[in-house]
Every structure is written in C-alpha cells, then in structure tokens.
C-alpha cells in the first residue's frame, strides 16, 4: 500500500463514478457477467473499482425490476416475483455499500492522520456512491424520455429540464465526495463503516418469519 496517496484514492473514485455513467449506456446493449459474490479479500484500487461496479449493477437490475413491478396488465405472480427480486437486490445493494466502505477505508487507513478528529459525515462514501449510481440511472432514463416520438413537445421540454437538474446534482455530489476525501486526509473527519443490519431477510430477526416457523 506504500504507493497509495490521496491522488490515488481520488482518481480511483473518479474512475469508478465515470464507469457508473458509461456502464448505464453499455449495459442496455449487453449485460455484464458477474459470477457469484465478490471475493472477501478484494483490496486497493482494483477492489474499490470492482465493488463499486457490482453495487452499481445491483442498482441497474433493481431499477428495471421496480419498473416491471408497477405494471397493471400482468398476472399477480409476476408482481410477486418482482417483489421477491427487489427484496434480494436491495439486500445485495446495501451489503455492497458496506463492502465499498470497508475496502476504501482499508486502502486509506495506513496513510490517514492518526490523530484525526472524531467527526463523521452524515453518510459514508459508499452510501454517496450509491446515490451517484442512482443519479446515473436517472439521467440515462430521463434522456430516453427526451427521445420519445409518442409524446408532445411539452413532455420533452420538461424532461430535458430535469436532465439538466440531475446532471448538476450529480456534479455537486461527486465534488462533495472528493472534498470529503480531502477532509479525511486533512484529519478534519474520520471515515467509518456503518452497518445497517437489515432485519427483514433474517429468519432469526424477522418476527413474521420466526413466529410462523413450523
């Protein structure tokens, strides 16, 4: 890890964020292949990139399943299957946010100030990258609305204006993440992994599951 610097960290995050935007386009033409769960020993630049990409892929799938779940012209089983898929993808999404934070902190830990202040941000870098992932999806699909031939000019103009807002929000959030990295290296704040401990999927913690278990 001796070659890791603040510039390495920031460049890695910039690359990961750029990949989110590129892959939204690419994946609509050909979906990626991710075999199994990511290895537990992922670390450094390649680990951060891999985990951010997988987390983005979970959001990509989630977006389209949630769209399908709102159809009114399909059998109830289709909607039920969508709900189960959404549940699993949300769990994976949240697990990967934590993995991103763990990997990023592991990457930075040895070179951060040991006497950094006990001050924390309102969300972790992993959670902010999750928001950027969703922003990238929103921008792509809002741009799609601007290209529709079956809508009036008002619809196109409204969606075009929303694209501008979304892009500015995306830029603001990316800058905020990079500024947070600056604060970490200046010792103004400390990075930390926040575990969400989702209970609804755990048969030992969800009363609807353990109370009715035979």
N, C-alpha and C positions, 0 to 999 in steps of 0.2 A: 504493500500500500504506500510505499515511500514516494511514488510518483503521483499520488493523488494531491491535487491542490484545489483551491476554491474555484479556479477557472475550469478544472476538470469536472467538478461537480456541476457547475452552472452550464457548461457545454453539454454535458450528459442530459440534463433536464431539458435544455433547448431542443436537442435532437429527439428526445422522447416525445415532446409536445408537437414538434413538426411531424413526427411519424403518426401521431394521432390524426392529424388533419389529412395527411396523404392517404393513410390506410382506409379512411372512411370512403374515399373515392375508389381505391383499388379493390376493396372487399365487396363492393357492389357488382364487380365484374368477376371476381373469383375469391372465394373464401379461403382463409388460411387454414393450415393444418397444425393444430397443437395437440400432441399426444400426451394424454394423462395430465397429472398435476405437475407444476414446475418443481424441479429438484430443490430439496431443502438447503443445499449448500450453495445456492446462487449468491454471488457476491460481486462487489465492484461495479464498474461501468456496464459490463455485459449483463450482470444480474439485474441492475436497475432497469435497463432497457427492455429486457425480457419480461420482467414483471409488469412494467407499465403497459407494454403491448398486450399482454394477456388480460390485464384488467380492462383495457380498452375493448378487447374482443368480447369480454363478458357484457360490457355495456352495449356494444354493437348488436349482439344477439338479443339482449333484453329489450332494446328499442323496438325491434321488429316483432318480437313476441307480444309485447304490450300493445302494439298497433293491432295485431290479429285478435287479441283478446277482447277488443271493443267492437268486433263485428256483431251484427244482429241477425245475419242471414245464415248462420251455421248451427249445426247441432250443439246441444248443451255439452256434450262430451268434448268437443273441440275446445270450447271455452275452459272447461275444467282442466284439460291437458295443458292449455296455455297458462293457467294459474299455477299449476304444479311446476311448469318450466320456469316461470317468473320467480317462484319461491327459491328454486335451486340456483338460478342465476344471480339473484340478489345475495344469497349466501356466499357464492363464489366471488362476486364483486367486492363484498365487504372483507372477506378473508384476504383478497389480493391487495386491498388498500393497506392493510396491516403489514403484509409481506413487503410492499414497496417501502414503507416507512422503516421497517427493520433493516432492509438491505441498504437503504440510503444512509441511515444512522451508522451502520457498520462501516460503510465506505468513508464517512466523515470523522468518526469518533476519535481516531488517533491524532488528528490534526486540529481538532477544535480546542478552544481555550479551556483549560481545566477549571478555571475559576469563573466560568460564565454565570451570569445572574440566573436565579430561579424564577425566570419569567417565561411564559409559554404563549404561543399563538392560539387564536380561537379555533383553528383547525390545523391539522398536520399537513405536510407537503403531499403525502399520499392522498388525503381527502381532497386537497385542492386540485391535484392531477385528475382525480375522478371527476370533478366539476368541469375541468377543461375537456375531458373526454366527451362528456355530455354536450358541452358547448360545440365541439367539433361536429357532433352528430346533428345538433340543431341547425347549425349553419348550412350543412350539406342539404338537409331535407327542406329547409326554408328556401334555399336556392332552387331546389326542384320545383317548388310551388311557382316560382317566377318564370319557369319554362313551360308551364301547362298551357295547352291550347284550348281547353274546355272551360276556361274561366274568363271573367271580364277584366278590363284594364284596371279597375279599382282593386281587385284582388291581387293582381300582380304588383301594383304600386305599394300596397300595404305590406306585402311580403318582402319586397325589395327594401323598404324602410326598416323592417325588422332585421333583415340580414345585416344592415349597417350597424344597428344597435348591438346585435350579437357579436359581431366582429370586434367592436370597440370593447365590449365586456371581456371578450377572450384576451385581447391585448392587455387590458388592465390586470386581469388575474395572472397572466403569465409574468408580467412585470412584478406583481406583488410576491409571487413565489421566489423570483430571483432576488428581490430585496430582502426576503426572509432569510435566504441563504447568507446574504451579506451580514445580517444581524447575528446569525449563528456564529460566523467566523469572527465577528467583532466582539463576541462574548456578551451581547445585549440580551440574547434569549437562548434557551436550550431546546434542542429537538427531543421529542419523546414519542414513543409508540402508544397510541390509545386503543385499547382492546374493547370492542363493542359487545362481546359476549352475547350474541344473538341467542335468544332462548326458544324461539318458536320451532326450530328444527331439531331441538334436542329432546328425545323421548324421556329423558330424566328430569327435564326442567319445564316442559310444556304440560300443564295440567290436563289439557284436552287429550294428550297422548297417554300420559302415565295413569290418569284416573280411570280411563276406559280400557286399559290393557288387560287382556284376559290372562 
